Amino acid sequence: MDLSIVSWNAYGIMAHLDDFTHFLSKGSCSADIICLQETHLTCNSLFVNGYSIITKNRVWKKGGGVAILIKNTFRFEEIPVEGDMEAVGCKLFCSLEKGSYDPKHEQIKGSNFIYIYCVYLPPNNKLNVESLRKINIYKNTLIVGDINAKSPTWGSKQLDCRGKVIEEFLDTADLICISNKQGTRIGKYGKMSNLDIAFSSYNLVAKTKCMVLDDCCGSDHLPLQVTLEIGSIKGTDVNSGLNYNKANWGEFINFMIEQTQPINVKGNSYNVAEDIKNFTEVIKTGMKQCIPVIKKTNKTLSKIHLKQPPYWTASCSEAIRKRKAALKKLIKNNN
């Protein structure tokens, strides 16, 4: 089976989420893992149906930020990256060897994990090898993201100072570039730059393919798709939804009345955040007691596809088609 990883500089994910969701929902590009750069999130407000989400938001000023979206069928653990580096990682429980999953003992033989990092390196930040070493490199590692560095290694015509630092890091970490040297960032007059990359540990190179996708989805970057040939995935049963049609709404209303009290907003003791937290917990408890869960197995969840936004019409699709045609013309003619 193949593991599909899509990496994209969204330049503000909330502004372009519907466009990106529509692109993925068409079925032409599957995405098991989605790595986003420049999310521009200030809180963990991102939600995409069928995915678990890890985020690292920029806290010292606007912009930046990274996120990894992992399909709910996959078992994973977050790998935090220390310091202010805009990077986050996850450890997938899977194997590179075919037929190596033993469901009886719930374990995977051979290479047990794949480590995936999503990185955004702002162009104006100082870059050195020591800061990059905050990313822990393991045997089966993939790094994707926007590095804002130039090197012929990933298709640039020149080698800049940041590119030299990245190349030194690749040498010391035993990583190799698997990007196909196509431009990804759309600049002025359609000039393309090779700023979005994919790096892999040596043992994964023969199992990977990398391609640039053809829809920028409203951003100024084209997405990258990395396909990795794997043997099996260690999944998990997921309660992926609530059956609202069979909910006991009468019981839910009575529960909410019993468990909530009027809020006294007078005086200095009023704490909005605490009241919101308590009220949210009451709602969650009531939902668990009064609304049955839809249980879906890994086999069922693997067939779940992203849905188009509810407002999407044929006019929206036509606008996307015209934008793609204009983009191709711009890149071809450079004007």
KEKE-3310 file (N, C-alpha, C; in steps of 0.2 Angstrom, whole numbers, plus 5000, padded with zeros to 4 digits):
npx = (5004:5001:5007:5001:5007:5004:5011:5010:5011:5000:4997:4989:4977:4964:4958:4959:4954:4942:4943:4955:4950:4940:4948:4955:4944:4940:4946:4956:4968:4974:4975:4984:4991:4993:5003:5005:5010:5014:5001:4995:4987:4980:4975:4970:4960:4957:4949:4946:4936:4938:4951:4965:4973:4988:4996:5007:5008:5013:5018:5023:5022:5011:5006:5015:5017:5013:5006:5000:4990:4982:4976:4961:4962:4975:4987:4996:5009:5013:5027:5036:5045:5058:5060:5059:5058:5048:5041:5035:5031:5027:5025:5022:5013:5018:5023:5037:5038:5030:5016:5019:5012:5005:4990:4985:4994:4994:5005:5019:5030:5048:5052:5046:5041:5037:5044:5038:5040:5035:5040:5043:5053:5055:5060:5067:5073:5087:5097:5105:5115:5114:5102:5094:5096:5088:5078:5074:5082:5078:5078:5069:5064:5055:5055:5046:5041:5042:5056:5063:5075:5089:5096:5105:5103:5089:5084:5085:5093:5104:5115:5112:5116:5108:5104:5117:5118:5107:5111:5123:5117:5109:5119:5125:5115:5112:5102:5093:5088:5072:5064:5057:5063:5055:5047:5039:5034:5025:5030:5032:5025:5024:5035:5044:5049:5060:5056:5049:5051:5056:5063:5072:5077:5090:5087:5073:5072:5071:5059:5050:5041:5040:5030:5024:5009:4995:4987:4985:4976:4972:4983:5000:5008:5012:5005:5015:5016:5020:5023:5024:5029:5023:5022:5011:4999:4997:4983:4968:4953:4940:4929:4920:4909:4893:4877:4865:4851:4846:4847:4843:4834:4826:4830:4843:4840:4834:4845:4855:4848:4848:4862:4867:4870:4863:4874:4884:4888:4892:4904:4921:4925:4921:4925:4927:4933:4934:4921:4916:4924:4919:4905:4907:4912:4900:4891:4898:4898:4884:4881:4888:4880:4867:4868:4870:4885:4892:4900:4915:4925:4942:4942:4931:4933:4944:4939:4933:4930:4935:4922:4914:4913:4897:4891:4896:4895:4892:4897:4907:4917:4919:4925:4937:4943:4945:4954:4965:4969:4973:4984:4992:4995:5001:5013:5019:5021:5027:5022)
npy = (4994:5012:5026:5042:5059:5075:5091:5108:5126:5136:5149:5155:5146:5146:5155:5148:5136:5130:5130:5121:5110:5106:5103:5092:5084:5080:5068:5066:5068:5060:5060:5055:5060:5077:5091:5107:5123:5140:5143:5153:5153:5158:5151:5134:5132:5125:5113:5098:5086:5069:5069:5069:5083:5091:5105:5120:5135:5152:5162:5175:5185:5190:5178:5164:5148:5130:5114:5097:5086:5071:5056:5049:5035:5031:5026:5036:5047:5063:5072:5084:5099:5107:5124:5140:5136:5134:5121:5104:5087:5070:5053:5039:5023:5010:4999:4996:4984:4972:4963:4962:4965:4959:4955:4947:4949:4962:4970:4977:4970:4972:4987:4998:5012:5027:5043:5059:5076:5092:5108:5125:5138:5154:5167:5178:5175:5170:5157:5142:5127:5121:5125:5118:5105:5103:5096:5080:5066:5051:5033:5030:5043:5057:5074:5088:5104:5122:5130:5141:5143:5142:5131:5121:5108:5105:5111:5125:5138:5144:5144:5149:5157:5152:5140:5133:5131:5122:5111:5107:5102:5092:5083:5080:5074:5063:5063:5064:5074:5072:5079:5084:5094:5104:5120:5128:5139:5153:5167:5185:5190:5177:5169:5155:5148:5137:5132:5124:5109:5091:5080:5065:5050:5039:5026:5026:5032:5024:5020:5030:5043:5059:5073:5088:5096:5103:5114:5129:5132:5145:5150:5156:5146:5130:5114:5100:5082:5068:5051:5036:5020:5007:4993:4990:4997:5002:5003:5011:5008:5020:5031:5039:5048:5055:5049:5058:5056:5046:5052:5056:5068:5074:5069:5075:5089:5090:5085:5096:5107:5103:5102:5115:5131:5148:5162:5173:5188:5199:5208:5205:5192:5185:5174:5172:5163:5151:5148:5146:5134:5125:5125:5119:5106:5101:5100:5091:5080:5078:5074:5062:5054:5055:5054:5042:5034:5033:5019:5016:5006:5003:4999:5005:5018:5021:5023:5035:5051:5068:5080:5091:5109:5115:5125:5125:5127:5124:5135:5139:5129:5131:5144:5140:5132:5141:5149:5140:5139:5152:5153:5143:5149:5161:5156:5150:5161:5170:5183)
npz = (5000:4998:5006:5007:5007:5008:5006:5009:5008:5014:5016:5025:5032:5035:5027:5015:5016:5012:4998:4997:5003:4993:4982:4987:4989:4976:4972:4964:4971:4984:5002:5015:5025:5029:5028:5033:5030:5036:5042:5049:5061:5077:5087:5092:5081:5070:5060:5052:5045:5048:5051:5063:5072:5073:5079:5078:5083:5078:5091:5094:5085:5071:5058:5050:5057:5059:5054:5056:5048:5052:5046:5053:5054:5057:5069:5080:5087:5094:5090:5098:5093:5100:5106:5097:5083:5069:5067:5068:5072:5069:5074:5065:5067:5059:5046:5034:5028:5019:5024:5037:5049:5064:5069:5079:5090:5091:5085:5076:5065:5062:5054:5064:5064:5056:5054:5053:5048:5048:5042:5043:5038:5040:5029:5034:5046:5055:5051:5056:5057:5070:5075:5067:5071:5081:5076:5078:5071:5064:5059:5049:5042:5036:5030:5026:5019:5018:5015:5012:5005:4994:4982:4970:4973:4976:4964:4962:4953:4959:4973:4989:5005:5015:5009:5009:5022:5024:5016:5023:5035:5029:5026:5038:5044:5037:5027:5011:4997:4990:4981:4966:4959:4953:4951:4965:4971:4967:4960:4956:4941:4937:4939:4944:4960:4969:4983:4991:4999:5000:5011:5014:5024:5020:5018:5014:5002:4989:4990:4989:4980:4972:4968:4960:4963:4954:4957:4966:4975:4980:4987:4986:4983:4976:4980:4987:4984:4992:4990:4998:4998:5008:5020:5030:5041:5057:5064:5073:5081:5079:5086:5077:5075:5080:5083:5079:5075:5084:5096:5113:5116:5125:5137:5137:5137:5150:5158:5155:5161:5175:5177:5175:5181:5185:5180:5189:5185:5191:5202:5206:5206:5195:5182:5166:5157:5165:5167:5154:5151:5161:5157:5144:5147:5154:5143:5135:5143:5144:5131:5129:5137:5132:5118:5106:5100:5084:5078:5069:5059:5055:5042:5037:5039:5031:5019:5019:5012:5010:5010:4999:5002:5009:5002:4989:4971:4954:4948:4956:4954:4941:4942:4948:4938:4928:4935:4936:4923:4920:4928:4923:4911:4915:4921:4910:4901:4908:4912)
capx = (5000:5005:5005:5001:5008:5003:5014:5007:5011:4993:4997:4982:4973:4957:4955:4959:4952:4937:4947:4959:4946:4937:4953:4956:4938:4939:4948:4962:4974:4972:4980:4983:4994:4993:5007:5003:5015:5010:4994:4992:4982:4982:4973:4969:4953:4957:4945:4945:4933:4941:4958:4967:4977:4994:4998:5012:5006:5018:5015:5027:5019:5006:5009:5019:5014:5013:5001:5000:4984:4983:4969:4959:4963:4982:4989:5002:5011:5016:5035:5037:5051:5059:5062:5054:5057:5041:5041:5031:5032:5023:5027:5016:5015:5017:5029:5039:5038:5023:5013:5022:5008:5003:4985:4984:4998:4994:5012:5021:5037:5052:5053:5040:5038:5039:5044:5036:5041:5032:5044:5043:5058:5054:5065:5071:5076:5094:5097:5111:5114:5113:5095:5090:5097:5082:5073:5077:5082:5078:5080:5063:5062:5053:5054:5043:5040:5044:5062:5065:5082:5090:5101:5104:5101:5082:5081:5087:5099:5110:5116:5113:5119:5103:5105:5123:5116:5103:5115:5127:5112:5107:5125:5126:5109:5111:5096:5093:5082:5068:5060:5058:5066:5050:5046:5032:5032:5023:5032:5029:5025:5024:5042:5043:5055:5060:5057:5046:5055:5055:5069:5071:5082:5093:5083:5067:5073:5069:5051:5046:5040:5038:5027:5021:5002:4994:4982:4988:4971:4972:4989:5005:5013:5009:5007:5019:5014:5025:5020:5029:5027:5024:5019:5005:4998:4994:4977:4965:4946:4939:4922:4921:4903:4887:4871:4860:4845:4844:4848:4837:4834:4822:4835:4848:4838:4834:4852:4858:4844:4850:4869:4869:4867:4864:4881:4884:4893:4894:4910:4928:4927:4919:4930:4924:4937:4933:4914:4916:4927:4914:4899:4909:4912:4894:4889:4901:4895:4877:4882:4890:4875:4861:4868:4874:4891:4893:4907:4917:4931:4947:4941:4926:4936:4949:4935:4930:4933:4933:4917:4915:4909:4890:4889:4899:4891:4896:4900:4914:4921:4921:4930:4943:4945:4948:4960:4971:4971:4976:4990:4997:4997:5006:5019:5022:5023:5030:5019)
capy = (5000:5018:5032:5049:5065:5082:5097:5114:5132:5138:5156:5157:5140:5147:5158:5144:5129:5127:5128:5115:5104:5105:5100:5085:5080:5078:5061:5065:5068:5057:5063:5052:5065:5084:5095:5114:5129:5147:5142:5160:5152:5160:5146:5128:5132:5121:5106:5095:5080:5063:5070:5072:5088:5094:5112:5124:5142:5157:5166:5181:5189:5187:5174:5158:5142:5124:5109:5091:5083:5064:5053:5045:5028:5030:5027:5041:5051:5069:5073:5091:5101:5112:5131:5144:5134:5132:5114:5099:5080:5064:5046:5034:5016:5007:4995:4996:4977:4969:4957:4962:4967:4953:4958:4943:4951:4969:4973:4977:4967:4975:4994:5000:5018:5032:5050:5064:5082:5098:5113:5132:5142:5161:5170:5183:5172:5168:5150:5138:5120:5119:5126:5113:5099:5102:5091:5073:5062:5043:5029:5031:5050:5062:5081:5092:5110:5128:5131:5148:5143:5140:5126:5116:5101:5105:5114:5132:5140:5146:5142:5155:5156:5147:5133:5130:5128:5116:5106:5104:5099:5085:5079:5077:5070:5057:5064:5066:5077:5068:5084:5083:5100:5108:5126:5127:5146:5157:5174:5190:5188:5169:5166:5150:5147:5130:5134:5119:5103:5085:5076:5058:5046:5036:5019:5027:5035:5020:5019:5037:5047:5066:5077:5095:5096:5109:5119:5132:5133:5152:5152:5157:5140:5124:5108:5094:5076:5062:5044:5031:5013:5004:4987:4990:5002:5000:5008:5011:5009:5026:5033:5045:5052:5054:5047:5063:5054:5042:5055:5057:5075:5076:5068:5080:5095:5089:5085:5103:5111:5101:5103:5122:5136:5155:5164:5179:5192:5205:5207:5204:5185:5182:5171:5170:5157:5145:5147:5142:5128:5121:5124:5114:5100:5099:5098:5085:5074:5076:5071:5055:5051:5055:5053:5036:5035:5029:5016:5015:5002:5006:4998:5010:5025:5022:5025:5042:5056:5075:5083:5098:5114:5114:5130:5124:5126:5123:5142:5139:5124:5135:5149:5136:5130:5147:5151:5136:5140:5158:5152:5140:5154:5166:5153:5149:5167:5175:5190)
capz = (5000:4998:5011:5003:5011:5004:5009:5006:5011:5013:5017:5029:5030:5036:5021:5009:5018:5008:4991:4998:5004:4987:4978:4989:4988:4969:4972:4960:4975:4991:5007:5022:5030:5026:5031:5031:5033:5036:5044:5052:5066:5083:5092:5089:5079:5063:5061:5046:5046:5047:5053:5069:5070:5078:5077:5082:5080:5080:5096:5095:5080:5066:5052:5051:5060:5055:5056:5053:5049:5051:5045:5060:5054:5059:5076:5079:5093:5092:5091:5098:5092:5105:5104:5092:5077:5067:5065:5072:5069:5071:5073:5063:5069:5053:5044:5027:5026:5017:5028:5044:5054:5067:5073:5085:5096:5090:5085:5069:5065:5057:5055:5067:5064:5051:5057:5048:5051:5044:5044:5040:5040:5037:5025:5037:5052:5055:5051:5057:5058:5077:5076:5063:5074:5086:5073:5079:5065:5065:5053:5044:5043:5030:5031:5021:5021:5015:5019:5010:5004:4987:4981:4964:4975:4975:4958:4961:4949:4963:4980:4994:5012:5018:5005:5011:5029:5024:5013:5028:5039:5026:5026:5045:5047:5032:5023:5004:4994:4985:4977:4958:4956:4950:4955:4969:4974:4961:4961:4952:4933:4936:4940:4949:4964:4972:4990:4995:4998:5003:5012:5016:5026:5014:5017:5011:4995:4984:4991:4988:4974:4974:4962:4962:4961:4949:4960:4972:4980:4982:4990:4981:4983:4974:4985:4985:4986:4993:4990:5001:4998:5015:5021:5034:5045:5064:5065:5079:5081:5081:5087:5072:5075:5084:5079:5082:5074:5089:5102:5118:5117:5131:5143:5136:5140:5157:5160:5155:5166:5181:5179:5174:5186:5182:5181:5192:5181:5195:5206:5203:5206:5188:5177:5159:5154:5169:5166:5147:5152:5165:5153:5139:5150:5155:5136:5133:5148:5142:5124:5130:5141:5128:5111:5104:5096:5078:5078:5063:5059:5051:5035:5035:5039:5026:5013:5020:5008:5011:5006:4996:5006:5007:4997:4983:4966:4947:4947:4960:4950:4934:4943:4949:4932:4925:4939:4935:4916:4920:4931:4918:4906:4918:4922:4903:4897:4913:4912)
cpx = (5004:5002:5006:5002:5008:5006:5012:5008:5004:4992:4990:4977:4966:4954:4955:4957:4947:4939:4951:4955:4942:4942:4955:4950:4937:4941:4954:4969:4972:4977:4979:4986:4995:4997:5006:5008:5011:5003:4991:4987:4985:4980:4972:4962:4952:4954:4944:4942:4937:4949:4959:4972:4982:4996:5004:5011:5012:5014:5018:5024:5014:5010:5012:5014:5014:5008:5002:4993:4985:4977:4968:4961:4970:4983:4995:5003:5014:5023:5036:5044:5053:5061:5056:5054:5050:5041:5038:5032:5027:5026:5022:5018:5013:5024:5031:5039:5031:5022:5016:5018:5004:4997:4983:4988:4998:5001:5014:5029:5041:5053:5046:5037:5041:5038:5043:5036:5038:5036:5043:5048:5058:5060:5070:5074:5083:5093:5104:5110:5112:5105:5091:5091:5092:5077:5077:5076:5082:5079:5075:5060:5060:5052:5051:5042:5042:5050:5065:5073:5083:5096:5100:5101:5093:5079:5083:5093:5105:5110:5117:5115:5114:5104:5111:5122:5112:5107:5120:5123:5110:5113:5126:5121:5108:5104:5097:5087:5079:5064:5062:5061:5061:5049:5039:5030:5031:5025:5029:5030:5026:5030:5042:5050:5054:5061:5053:5049:5053:5061:5068:5077:5084:5089:5076:5067:5070:5062:5047:5046:5037:5035:5024:5014:5000:4989:4984:4983:4970:4978:4994:5010:5009:5010:5012:5016:5019:5022:5026:5026:5028:5020:5012:5005:4995:4989:4974:4957:4944:4931:4922:4915:4898:4881:4865:4853:4842:4845:4842:4837:4831:4827:4840:4846:4837:4841:4855:4854:4847:4857:4871:4866:4868:4871:4880:4890:4895:4900:4916:4929:4924:4924:4927:4927:4935:4925:4913:4918:4922:4908:4901:4909:4905:4890:4892:4899:4888:4877:4883:4884:4869:4861:4873:4880:4890:4900:4909:4924:4936:4946:4936:4929:4941:4945:4932:4934:4931:4927:4918:4911:4902:4887:4892:4895:4896:4900:4907:4919:4924:4926:4937:4947:4949:4954:4966:4973:4975:4983:4995:4999:5002:5013:5023:5025:5027:5028:5011)
cpy = (5006:5023:5038:5055:5071:5087:5103:5120:5136:5146:5159:5151:5142:5151:5154:5137:5126:5125:5122:5109:5101:5101:5093:5081:5077:5070:5060:5065:5065:5060:5059:5057:5072:5088:5102:5119:5136:5146:5149:5159:5155:5156:5140:5127:5128:5114:5104:5088:5074:5063:5072:5077:5090:5100:5115:5131:5147:5161:5173:5186:5186:5183:5168:5152:5136:5119:5103:5088:5075:5060:5049:5038:5026:5031:5031:5044:5057:5069:5081:5093:5107:5119:5134:5141:5132:5126:5109:5092:5075:5058:5041:5027:5012:5003:4996:4989:4975:4963:4957:4963:4960:4956:4954:4946:4959:4972:4972:4974:4971:4983:4997:5007:5022:5039:5055:5071:5087:5104:5119:5136:5149:5164:5175:5181:5169:5160:5147:5131:5118:5120:5120:5106:5098:5097:5084:5068:5055:5040:5030:5038:5054:5069:5084:5099:5116:5130:5138:5148:5140:5136:5122:5109:5100:5109:5121:5133:5142:5143:5148:5152:5151:5140:5130:5127:5122:5110:5103:5100:5092:5080:5076:5073:5064:5058:5066:5069:5073:5073:5083:5089:5104:5114:5125:5134:5150:5165:5179:5188:5181:5166:5161:5149:5140:5131:5128:5112:5097:5081:5070:5055:5042:5029:5020:5029:5030:5018:5025:5040:5054:5070:5083:5095:5103:5114:5122:5134:5140:5154:5154:5152:5134:5118:5103:5088:5071:5056:5040:5024:5010:4997:4987:4996:5000:5005:5007:5012:5016:5027:5039:5050:5051:5053:5052:5060:5050:5045:5056:5064:5078:5075:5073:5086:5095:5089:5092:5107:5109:5103:5110:5126:5143:5158:5171:5183:5198:5203:5205:5196:5181:5180:5168:5163:5150:5143:5143:5135:5123:5119:5119:5107:5097:5096:5092:5079:5072:5073:5064:5051:5050:5054:5047:5038:5030:5026:5014:5011:5005:5005:5003:5016:5026:5024:5032:5047:5063:5077:5090:5103:5114:5119:5130:5123:5125:5130:5142:5135:5128:5140:5146:5134:5136:5150:5147:5137:5147:5157:5148:5145:5159:5162:5152:5155:5172:5182:5190)
cpz = (5000:5003:5007:5008:5007:5009:5006:5010:5009:5013:5020:5028:5031:5030:5015:5010:5014:5001:4992:4999:4997:4983:4980:4988:4981:4968:4968:4964:4982:4996:5013:5027:5026:5031:5029:5034:5032:5037:5046:5057:5073:5089:5088:5086:5072:5065:5053:5047:5044:5048:5060:5067:5075:5075:5081:5079:5082:5085:5097:5090:5075:5061:5054:5054:5056:5058:5053:5054:5047:5051:5051:5060:5056:5066:5076:5086:5090:5094:5092:5096:5096:5102:5100:5085:5075:5063:5070:5068:5072:5070:5072:5065:5063:5051:5036:5024:5025:5021:5034:5050:5057:5071:5079:5091:5095:5090:5077:5070:5061:5059:5058:5066:5058:5054:5052:5051:5046:5047:5040:5042:5036:5034:5029:5044:5050:5055:5052:5058:5065:5078:5072:5066:5080:5083:5074:5073:5067:5059:5048:5045:5036:5033:5025:5023:5016:5019:5017:5009:4997:4986:4974:4966:4974:4969:4957:4957:4953:4970:4985:5000:5015:5015:5008:5018:5029:5021:5019:5033:5036:5026:5033:5047:5042:5029:5016:5002:4989:4981:4970:4955:4952:4954:4959:4971:4968:4963:4956:4945:4932:4937:4946:4953:4967:4979:4994:4994:5001:5004:5015:5019:5020:5013:5014:5004:4989:4985:4990:4981:4976:4968:4965:4959:4957:4951:4966:4977:4983:4986:4984:4980:4980:4979:4982:4987:4986:4994:4993:5001:5005:5015:5024:5038:5052:5065:5072:5077:5083:5081:5083:5072:5080:5080:5082:5080:5080:5096:5106:5120:5123:5137:5143:5139:5147:5161:5161:5160:5173:5183:5178:5179:5183:5184:5183:5189:5185:5200:5202:5203:5199:5184:5171:5157:5158:5168:5159:5148:5155:5160:5147:5141:5152:5148:5134:5137:5145:5135:5125:5133:5136:5121:5109:5099:5090:5078:5071:5063:5055:5043:5032:5034:5033:5019:5014:5016:5011:5007:5004:5001:5004:5002:4990:4977:4959:4946:4950:4956:4944:4936:4945:4943:4928:4928:4937:4928:4916:4923:4927:4913:4908:4919:4915:4900:4902:4913:4913)
residu = (MET:ASP:LEU:SER:ILE:VAL:SER:TRP:ASN:ALA:TYR:GLY:ILE:MET:ALA:HIS:LEU:ASP:ASP:PHE:THR:HIS:PHE:LEU:SER:LYS:GLY:SER:CYS:SER:ALA:ASP:ILE:ILE:CYS:LEU:GLN:GLU:THR:HIS:LEU:THR:CYS:ASN:SER:LEU:PHE:VAL:ASN:GLY:TYR:SER:ILE:ILE:THR:LYS:ASN:ARG:VAL:TRP:LYS:LYS:GLY:GLY:GLY:VAL:ALA:ILE:LEU:ILE:LYS:ASN:THR:PHE:ARG:PHE:GLU:GLU:ILE:PRO:VAL:GLU:GLY:ASP:MET:GLU:ALA:VAL:GLY:CYS:LYS:LEU:PHE:CYS:SER:LEU:GLU:LYS:GLY:SER:TYR:ASP:PRO:LYS:HIS:GLU:GLN:ILE:LYS:GLY:SER:ASN:PHE:ILE:TYR:ILE:TYR:CYS:VAL:TYR:LEU:PRO:PRO:ASN:ASN:LYS:LEU:ASN:VAL:GLU:SER:LEU:ARG:LYS:ILE:ASN:ILE:TYR:LYS:ASN:THR:LEU:ILE:VAL:GLY:ASP:ILE:ASN:ALA:LYS:SER:PRO:THR:TRP:GLY:SER:LYS:GLN:LEU:ASP:CYS:ARG:GLY:LYS:VAL:ILE:GLU:GLU:PHE:LEU:ASP:THR:ALA:ASP:LEU:ILE:CYS:ILE:SER:ASN:LYS:GLN:GLY:THR:ARG:ILE:GLY:LYS:TYR:GLY:LYS:MET:SER:ASN:LEU:ASP:ILE:ALA:PHE:SER:SER:TYR:ASN:LEU:VAL:ALA:LYS:THR:LYS:CYS:MET:VAL:LEU:ASP:ASP:CYS:CYS:GLY:SER:ASP:HIS:LEU:PRO:LEU:GLN:VAL:THR:LEU:GLU:ILE:GLY:SER:ILE:LYS:GLY:THR:ASP:VAL:ASN:SER:GLY:LEU:ASN:TYR:ASN:LYS:ALA:ASN:TRP:GLY:GLU:PHE:ILE:ASN:PHE:MET:ILE:GLU:GLN:THR:GLN:PRO:ILE:ASN:VAL:LYS:GLY:ASN:SER:TYR:ASN:VAL:ALA:GLU:ASP:ILE:LYS:ASN:PHE:THR:GLU:VAL:ILE:LYS:THR:GLY:MET:LYS:GLN:CYS:ILE:PRO:VAL:ILE:LYS:LYS:THR:ASN:LYS:THR:LEU:SER:LYS:ILE:HIS:LEU:LYS:GLN:PRO:PRO:TYR:TRP:THR:ALA:SER:CYS:SER:GLU:ALA:ILE:ARG:LYS:ARG:LYS:ALA:ALA:LEU:LYS:LYS:LEU:ILE:LYS:ASN:ASN:ASN)
# end
